[in-house]
Amino acid sequence: MKAELRRRGRSAREALSREEVREKSRRIARRFLARPEYRTAASVFCYLDHGHEVETSEIIAAALREGKRVAVPLVETGGEGIRAVAIRDLEKDLAPGFRGIREPVDRSGTGVDPRELDLAVVPGTAFDLSGNRLGRGGGHYDKFLPRFRDGAARIGLAFECQIMERIVGETHDVKMDAVITEDRVVVPGESCF
């Protein structure tokens, strides 16, 4: 079931043209940057997009301009997990890394304790209205996100085509506090707007 939902979410996302990805990502970024979770955060952890994922450069650039502490994922050697590494410049501090995904250039860069971060911006191949998320299947974020302090917000970014009716979560799966698409903000337990 999970594999099929993951395939459907990935296929729907990859069917979008590059222009659709850019335009929808801009709309998602505008919604995200207006959210109270972002406005009040002093520090933000944000994934670096790859392929047809929701683009995050606009979000990261805005956070850096606003003086927020920004951390991005660095995949551990061998792809065994991720850790948060602080960056100061979206261009100079990043280069293609694990599977071609941008990562911090300095692999020994300043690690950030996830307990010090106020907000996590999370990718996924599919989400549902209850905040359940399907990643790529490696479990990296499900292992990483529980290390954040209680009260740190977890927001998933997705295109509307990635929202599924229902994803059956497992006990180790980390739910999102909100999922933002180009059309709405999904907050589990509330009406979508």
HUJOMO-V732148 format. One record per residue. PHI is phi in whole degrees, -180 to 180 (* if undefined). BURIAL is 1 if it has 24 or more other C-alpha atoms within 12 Angstrom, else 0. D_FIRST is the distance of its C-alpha to the first C-alpha in whole Angstrom. Layout:
PHI:BURIAL:D_FIRST ; PHI:BURIAL:D_FIRST
This chain:
*:0:0 ; -62:0:4 ; -62:0:5 ; -68:0:5 ; -64:1:6 ; -62:1:9 ; -63:0:10 ; -63:0:11 ; -64:1:12 ; -66:1:14 ; -64:0:15 ; -63:1:17 ; -65:1:18 ; -73:0:20 ; -76:0:21 ; -73:1:23 ; -73:0:27 ; -59:0:29 ; -66:0:31 ; -64:0:28 ; -60:1:26 ; -62:1:30 ; -67:0:31 ; -67:1:28 ; -64:1:28 ; -62:1:31 ; -65:1:30 ; -65:1:28 ; -60:1:30 ; -60:1:33 ; -63:1:31 ; -62:1:30 ; -66:1:34 ; -92:0:35 ; -70:1:32 ; -62:0:34 ; -61:1:32 ; -77:1:33 ; -57:0:37 ; -90:0:38 ; -75:1:36 ; -91:0:38 ; -139:1:36 ; -134:1:32 ; -102:1:30 ; -139:1:28 ; -68:1:26 ; -107:1:27 ; -65:1:25 ; -147:1:25 ; 66:1:24 ; -101:1:23 ; -72:1:22 ; -58:1:24 ; -71:1:27 ; -117:1:29 ; -59:1:32 ; -64:1:34 ; -65:1:32 ; -64:1:34 ; -61:1:37 ; -64:1:38 ; -62:1:37 ; -65:1:39 ; -60:0:42 ; -82:0:42 ; 80:0:42 ; -77:1:39 ; -76:1:38 ; -118:1:35 ; -125:1:33 ; -129:1:30 ; -77:1:28 ; -124:1:29 ; -76:1:27 ; -63:0:29 ; -52:0:30 ; 87:0:28 ; 71:0:25 ; -80:0:25 ; 179:0:24 ; -127:1:26 ; -137:1:29 ; -89:1:31 ; -129:1:34 ; -73:1:36 ; -129:1:38 ; -122:1:40 ; -139:0:40 ; -64:1:37 ; -91:0:39 ; -72:0:41 ; -90:1:39 ; -126:1:36 ; -154:0:35 ; -58:0:32 ; -133:0:31 ; -52:1:28 ; 55:0:26 ; 81:0:28 ; -79:0:27 ; -60:1:30 ; -144:1:31 ; -58:1:35 ; -63:1:37 ; -85:0:39 ; -65:1:36 ; -99:0:39 ; -58:0:39 ; -61:0:39 ; -74:1:36 ; -117:1:35 ; -69:1:34 ; -55:1:31 ; -67:1:33 ; -93:1:36 ; -101:1:33 ; -90:1:33 ; -151:1:30 ; -117:1:27 ; -104:1:25 ; -120:1:22 ; -86:1:20 ; -170:1:16 ; -90:1:14 ; -159:1:12 ; -138:1:14 ; -125:1:14 ; -73:1:17 ; -96:1:17 ; 88:1:17 ; -71:1:14 ; -134:1:13 ; -116:1:11 ; -93:1:14 ; -82:0:14 ; 111:0:13 ; -87:0:16 ; 77:0:16 ; -58:1:20 ; -73:1:20 ; -67:1:18 ; -86:0:21 ; -81:1:24 ; -62:1:23 ; -64:1:24 ; -79:1:28 ; -72:1:29 ; -69:0:31 ; -61:0:31 ; 94:0:31 ; -71:1:30 ; -79:1:28 ; -123:1:24 ; -119:1:24 ; -92:1:21 ; -113:1:22 ; -155:1:20 ; -81:1:21 ; -54:1:20 ; -66:1:18 ; -96:1:15 ; -83:1:15 ; -104:1:12 ; -63:0:13 ; -156:0:11 ; -119:1:9 ; -81:1:9 ; -84:0:11 ; -107:0:12 ; -60:0:16 ; -85:0:17 ; -71:1:15 ; -99:1:18 ; -81:1:18 ; -88:1:20 ; -78:1:23 ; -160:1:23 ; -128:1:21 ; -111:1:24 ; -117:1:23 ; -68:1:26 ; -109:1:26 ; -164:1:26 ; -114:1:25 ; -99:1:23 ; -117:1:24 ; -52:0:22 ; 87:0:24 ; -122:0:26 ; -69:0:27 ; -80:0:25 ; -144:0:28
